[in-house]
Amino acid sequence: MKPRLKGLAHRLARILFALYGGWSWLWGPRPLLPFPRNAPHRILVIRLDLLGDAVFSTPAIRALAAAYPQAELDMLALPYTAPLLRTIPEIGRVYELDVNDYRRPGGLLKVGTLLAVIRSLRSRRYDLAVSLSRLVGGIFAVASGARWRAGPAAETYWGCFNVPLAGRRYAPGQHEVDFCLAVVQALGADAPGQPIPALTAESFAGQTTPGEPYVVIVPGASNGSAKRWPVRYWAELVDRLVRDSSFQVVVCGGASERELGSQLNLMVHVPVVDLVGRTSVPDLSGVLARAALVIAGDTGPLHLAAALGRPTLGIYGPTDPANTGPRSPMARVLRAGIPCSPCYDLRSPAECKLPDRSVACMWQVQPDQAFEAAAELLGATRPTATPRRDRRASRRSAP
């Protein structure tokens, strides 16, 4: 029944937005691209996606602000990415809305929040709404009441944009940063070549961290379990990092990953600092900003660390580093490169498509490979400290 209702809702939405788009084409404004430099006075950028996506959007946001310096630039984002976006000086207001709430039955109880956000957006009377999200980006471009609504037409319902743009994300070899930049370039925003997301570490006070040098690992990953390196491999890597180098290990992750953190704690034989589920995004940013190295799968903290200028090591399997690899001269990616990888295509979460669901692309990246890459990034190709005594780790949390 649920798939049928979902299909019916999509068909109804297509009809409604097509009718709206037809009316808008007949009676609405007809912009000429690129916009004149003094045309948009208020701009709304819509990015209702995960932390890494928000990080990847920052070069496009800055390019748009530079192209229209007289304009007020606001954002609509998820609540947990909003604190990060508020540190970007080019952004004025950040409106928060958790669109995931409305994909669940309980979302009906939060309709008041949705309507309040829409009223706030419409009260701003935006000249231009730019979608860097997919389906929901087009919907909220319409809901914002903006005079001009721009975004990749292939990624949402026809009729949502009266400034429809070409392109679709995850084109072969196109990074998400470049895709976002292409959207704003089509609107007249010039952008530098090979842009790198950059955030200022001083913007984050962060949580208390060890006094000694430390490496951050993030064993979890959002949007698909196939993006997770095996927890046993993480344990082997942590043991080597602590025993064979002078670095403490800090484990980070979201509240939903606490069980994964507990599994890791049971497997390691060295002490670690466990911050899984204990940090907000600003706290996490502060922890990452002082790390000697950050090791993770294709997940938001990896991209946040790269934007903060920290050395990063990404372990990739189902996702393609060409599309979502860390953008930094101090980043390195490990992957097995088996024939079925990458397989992620945005249509569903990253789950293994092999008949045995073995996630071979992640299992074939060995802990020894990760340690050697980490040692190279740390500038230590051999042990740099007296090995620590082997003992079962106690769960320590930063105060």
C-alpha positions in Angstrom: 0.0 0.0 0.0 2.8 2.4 0.9 4.5 2.2 -2.6 1.1 2.7 -4.2 0.4 5.9 -2.2 3.9 7.1 -2.9 3.4 6.6 -6.6 0.0 8.3 -6.5 1.5 11.3 -4.7 4.3 11.6 -7.3 1.8 11.5 -10.2 -0.4 14.1 -8.5 2.7 16.3 -7.8 3.8 16.1 -11.5 0.3 17.2 -12.6 0.1 20.1 -10.2 3.6 21.4 -10.9 3.2 21.0 -14.6 0.0 23.2 -14.4 1.9 25.7 -12.3 4.8 25.7 -14.7 2.5 26.2 -17.6 0.8 29.2 -15.9 4.2 30.6 -14.9 5.5 30.3 -18.5 2.5 32.1 -19.9 2.1 34.9 -17.3 5.3 34.9 -15.2 8.6 36.9 -15.7 11.0 35.9 -18.5 14.6 36.4 -17.3 17.5 36.8 -19.6 20.7 35.0 -18.5 23.1 35.9 -17.2 21.2 38.2 -14.8 22.4 41.8 -14.7 24.7 42.4 -11.7 22.1 44.6 -10.0 19.1 42.4 -10.7 18.7 40.0 -7.8 18.5 41.9 -4.5 17.5 38.9 -2.4 18.7 35.3 -3.2 17.7 32.1 -1.5 19.9 29.0 -1.9 18.3 25.7 -1.2 20.5 22.8 0.1 18.4 20.3 2.0 21.0 17.6 2.0 23.6 16.0 4.2 26.7 17.5 5.8 29.1 16.6 3.0 26.7 18.1 0.4 26.6 21.4 2.4 30.4 21.5 2.4 30.6 20.8 -1.3 28.2 23.7 -1.9 30.4 26.4 -0.3 32.4 27.4 -3.4 29.1 27.9 -5.4 27.7 30.0 -2.5 30.7 32.2 -2.5 30.8 32.5 -6.3 27.1 33.6 -6.2 27.7 36.1 -3.5 30.7 37.5 -5.3 28.7 37.8 -8.6 25.9 39.8 -6.9 27.6 41.6 -4.0 24.6 44.0 -3.5 22.3 41.0 -2.9 21.3 39.5 0.4 22.0 35.8 0.2 20.0 33.4 2.5 19.9 29.6 2.8 17.3 26.9 3.5 19.1 23.9 5.0 18.7 21.0 7.4 18.9 21.9 11.1 22.1 20.0 11.7 24.0 21.6 8.8 22.7 25.1 9.7 25.4 25.9 12.3 28.1 25.2 9.8 26.5 27.4 7.2 26.1 30.3 9.7 29.9 30.5 9.9 30.1 31.5 6.2 30.2 35.3 6.1 28.6 35.5 2.7 25.4 34.0 4.1 22.8 36.1 5.9 19.9 34.2 7.3 19.8 30.4 7.5 16.3 28.9 7.6 16.1 25.4 9.1 13.8 22.6 8.0 14.1 18.9 8.5 12.4 17.6 5.4 13.0 14.0 6.5 10.3 14.5 9.1 7.7 14.7 6.3 8.7 11.4 4.8 7.4 9.7 8.0 3.8 9.3 9.2 4.6 11.5 12.2 5.4 14.3 9.9 1.7 15.3 9.8 2.2 16.5 13.4 4.8 19.0 12.3 2.9 20.7 9.5 2.8 23.8 11.5 6.6 24.0 11.4 6.6 23.5 7.7 4.0 26.3 7.1 5.8 28.7 9.4 9.1 28.2 7.4 7.2 28.7 4.1 5.6 31.9 5.5 9.0 33.2 6.5 10.5 32.5 3.1 7.6 34.2 1.3 7.8 37.2 3.5 11.3 37.9 2.2 10.1 38.3 -1.4 13.1 36.7 -3.0 14.1 37.7 -6.5 15.9 34.4 -7.1 15.8 31.0 -5.6 18.6 28.6 -6.5 18.2 24.9 -5.9 21.3 22.8 -5.2 19.2 20.0 -4.0 17.2 17.6 -6.1 13.5 16.9 -6.0 12.8 18.9 -2.8 14.9 21.8 -4.1 12.4 22.4 -6.9 9.4 22.1 -4.5 10.7 24.7 -2.1 11.8 27.0 -4.9 8.1 27.2 -5.7 7.0 27.4 -2.1 9.4 30.3 -1.5 7.4 32.5 -3.8 10.7 33.7 -5.5 10.2 35.6 -8.7 12.9 33.6 -10.5 13.4 29.9 -9.7 16.6 28.2 -11.0 18.0 24.7 -10.9 18.7 21.6 -12.9 15.3 20.8 -14.5 16.0 17.1 -14.8 16.2 16.7 -11.0 12.7 17.8 -10.0 9.2 18.1 -11.3 8.7 19.9 -14.6 7.3 23.4 -13.9 9.2 24.0 -10.7 11.8 26.2 -12.4 11.1 29.2 -14.6 14.9 29.3 -15.2 15.5 25.7 -16.0 19.1 24.7 -16.3 20.8 21.8 -18.0 22.7 19.0 -16.3 22.3 16.2 -13.8 24.6 15.4 -10.8 26.8 12.4 -10.8 27.6 12.8 -14.5 30.7 10.7 -15.2 33.8 12.3 -13.7 32.0 15.5 -12.5 32.6 16.3 -8.9 29.7 17.6 -6.8 31.6 20.8 -6.2 31.8 21.4 -10.0 28.2 20.5 -10.5 27.1 23.1 -7.9 29.4 25.7 -9.5 28.0 24.9 -13.0 24.5 25.8 -11.7 25.6 29.2 -10.4 27.8 29.8 -13.5 24.8 29.4 -15.7 23.3 32.3 -13.7 26.3 34.5 -14.3 28.5 33.7 -11.4 32.2 33.4 -12.3 34.1 30.8 -10.4 37.8 29.9 -10.0 39.3 26.8 -11.6 39.7 23.7 -9.4 37.8 25.3 -6.4 38.3 23.8 -3.0 35.8 24.1 -0.2 37.4 26.1 2.6 36.2 26.8 6.1 37.9 28.8 8.9 38.9 26.7 11.9 38.7 29.7 14.2 34.9 29.7 13.8 34.6 26.6 15.9 35.4 26.5 19.6 35.0 22.8 19.6 34.9 20.2 22.3 37.8 19.5 24.7 40.2 17.1 23.0 43.4 15.3 24.1 46.5 17.4 24.7 48.7 15.1 22.8 48.5 14.9 18.9 45.6 12.8 17.8 44.0 11.1 14.7 40.2 11.2 14.2 38.5 8.1 12.8 34.8 8.1 11.7 33.7 4.4 11.3 30.1 5.2 10.4 28.5 6.6 7.2 25.1 8.0 6.2 22.9 6.9 3.3 23.9 3.3 3.0 25.7 0.6 5.0 27.9 -0.4 2.1 29.9 2.9 2.6 31.1 1.5 6.0 34.5 -0.1 6.2 34.3 -3.3 8.4 34.5 -2.5 12.1 37.1 -5.2 12.6 39.4 -3.4 10.1 38.9 -0.2 12.0 39.9 -1.9 15.2 43.1 -3.2 13.6 44.0 0.2 12.2 43.4 1.9 15.6 45.6 -0.6 17.4 48.5 0.1 14.9 48.0 3.8 15.0 48.2 3.9 18.8 51.0 1.3 19.3 53.2 2.3 16.4 53.0 6.1 16.5 52.8 8.9 19.0 49.1 9.6 18.2 46.1 9.2 20.3 42.9 8.1 18.4 39.6 10.0 18.8 36.5 8.2 17.5 33.6 10.4 16.1 30.2 9.8 14.7 26.5 10.6 15.0 24.1 9.5 17.7 22.7 6.7 15.5 26.2 5.2 15.3 26.7 4.7 19.1 26.3 0.9 18.7 29.0 0.9 16.1 31.3 2.8 18.4 30.6 0.3 21.2 31.5 -2.6 18.9 34.8 -0.8 18.1 35.5 -0.3 21.8 35.1 -4.0 22.4 37.5 -4.9 19.6 40.4 -2.5 20.2 43.3 -3.3 22.6 44.4 0.3 23.2 42.7 3.3 24.8 40.7 5.6 22.6 38.7 8.8 23.2 35.1 7.9 22.3 33.0 10.9 21.1 30.5 9.0 19.1 27.1 10.6 19.5 28.6 13.3 21.8 29.3 16.2 19.4 27.2 18.7 17.6 28.4 19.9 14.2 30.2 22.9 15.7 31.8 20.7 18.3 32.8 18.1 15.7 34.3 20.9 13.6 36.4 22.0 16.5 37.7 18.4 17.0 38.4 17.9 13.3 40.2 21.3 13.0 42.9 20.3 15.5 43.4 16.7 14.2 46.7 15.6 12.7 44.7 13.3 10.3 41.1 12.4 9.7 40.3 8.9 8.4 36.7 8.0 7.3 34.6 6.6 4.6 32.6 8.8 2.1 30.9 10.8 4.9 30.3 14.4 6.0 33.1 14.6 8.6 35.7 13.6 5.9 34.6 16.5 3.7 34.3 18.9 6.6 37.9 18.0 7.7 39.2 18.6 4.2 37.5 22.0 4.1 39.1 22.8 7.4 42.5 22.2 5.8 43.3 18.9 7.7 45.0 15.9 6.0 42.3 13.3 5.2 42.3 9.7 4.2 39.0 8.4 2.6 38.1 4.7 2.2 35.8 4.4 -0.7 33.8 1.5 -2.1 30.3 2.0 -3.7 30.7 5.7 -4.2 33.0 7.3 -6.8 35.7 9.6 -5.6 35.5 11.4 -8.9 32.0 12.6 -7.8 32.3 12.9 -4.0 36.0 12.5 -3.1 37.6 14.9 -0.6 38.6 18.1 -2.4 42.0 19.0 -0.9 45.7 18.8 -1.8 46.2 17.0 1.5 43.6 14.3 0.8 44.1 10.7 -0.3 41.6 8.0 -1.2 41.9 4.2 -0.9 39.7 1.9 -2.9 39.8 -1.6 -4.2 38.6 -0.7 -7.7 36.8 -4.0 -8.3 34.7 -4.2 -11.5 31.3 -3.6 -9.8 32.6 -0.5 -7.9 31.4 2.3 -7.9 27.7 1.3 -8.1 26.0 4.1 -6.2 23.7 6.1 -8.5 21.5 8.4 -6.2 18.4 6.3 -6.7 18.6 4.5 -3.4 20.9 4.2 -0.4 24.4 2.7 -1.0 23.8 -1.0 -0.3 25.8 -3.8 -1.9 24.2 -5.1 -5.1 26.2 -8.3 -5.3 24.1 -11.5 -4.8 25.9 -12.3 -1.5 25.8 -8.7 -0.3 29.5 -9.1 0.6 30.5 -5.5 0.1 33.7 -6.8 -1.4 34.7 -3.3 -2.5 35.2 -2.4 1.2 36.5 -5.7 2.5 39.3 -5.7 -0.1 40.8 -2.5 1.3 43.1 -3.9 4.0 44.1 -2.3 7.3 47.7 -2.5 6.4 47.1 -0.4 3.3 45.2 2.2 5.4 48.0 2.3 8.0 50.7 2.8 5.4 48.6 5.6 3.8 48.0 7.2 7.2 51.7 7.0 8.1 52.6 8.7 4.8 50.1 11.5 5.4 51.4 11.9 9.0 54.9 12.1 7.7 55.8 9.0 9.6 56.7 5.9 7.5 58.0 4.1 10.6 57.1 4.0 14.3 57.8 7.3 16.0 57.2 6.4 19.6 57.7 3.6 22.1 54.9 1.1 21.6 52.1 1.4 24.2 51.3 -1.5 26.6 48.6 -3.8 25.1 45.5 -3.5 27.2 41.8 -3.5 26.7 40.6 0.0 26.0 38.4 1.7 28.5 35.8 4.0 27.1 37.1 7.5 27.7 35.1 10.6 26.8 36.4 14.1 26.6 35.0 16.2 29.4 
